[in-house]
């Protein structure tokens, strides 16, 4: 039996963990500290499926009728 993946569901936007070089670019671009990003809990079902660790940054790509594609960034925190 094949396991269902939340990441394959059409209602779940694309989630990915960004690499350290992307983290630095992101923080430099917005002139912020990592802790100033919006948060997402490590217990979030999609974050769990990705295997993200506390301190990772998730990049969420959502489709938007007005903007086409919107990027959101979330800092993974402990429960």
N, C-alpha and C positions, 0 to 999 in steps of 0.2 A: 504494500500500500504506500502510495506517495504522500509525503508530508506536505501539508498546505503551508505556503510561505506568505506571511503578511506583505512582504515586499512585492509580491506578484498581484496583489489586489488593486483594482483600478481606482479605488477610493483613497488609497494610501499614496501620498506623494513620494517621490524619489528621495531616499535618505542615504547619505554616505558620510564616512568619517574622513575628515581632511588631514593631510600630512602636515608635519611641522613647518615646512617651508610655506605652505598655504596659510597656516595659522599666523605666522609672522607677517605675511603680506596683508592679511585681513586686519590684524590689529594695527599695523602701521597705516593702512588706508583710512581707517576710521579714528585713528589716534585714541585708542581705548586699551584698557587692560582686559585680560581674559575674563576676569570676574565680573566685568560689566556687561557681558553678553547675557541674553535671556537664557534661562536654565531649562533643562529637561532631565527628568530623573532616570537613573540607571535601570529602574524597574519598568520603564515604559516598554511595552511589548515590542515595538520596532527596534528600539535601542538594544534590548536584550538579544533580539535576533541577529543584529549586526555584530554583537559581541563587543560593544564599546565599553571602555573603561572610564572611571571617574577622571575628569580632566580632559577627555577627548572633546573635540568640537564636531558636532553633526551639521552637515550642510543639507538643507531640505529644499528641494526644487519643486515648486508648485506651479501648476498651469493656472493662468489668470485670463479671464475673458478680456480684460482691459489692458493688461501689461504684457500679455503673451506668456512670459515665464517670470516668476518671482523667486528670489533666493532668500532664504532665512538661515540663520546660524544659531545654534543652541549649544551651550556648555553642559556636558554631562556631569551631573552631581550625584552624590550619594543619596539614598532614600532617607 
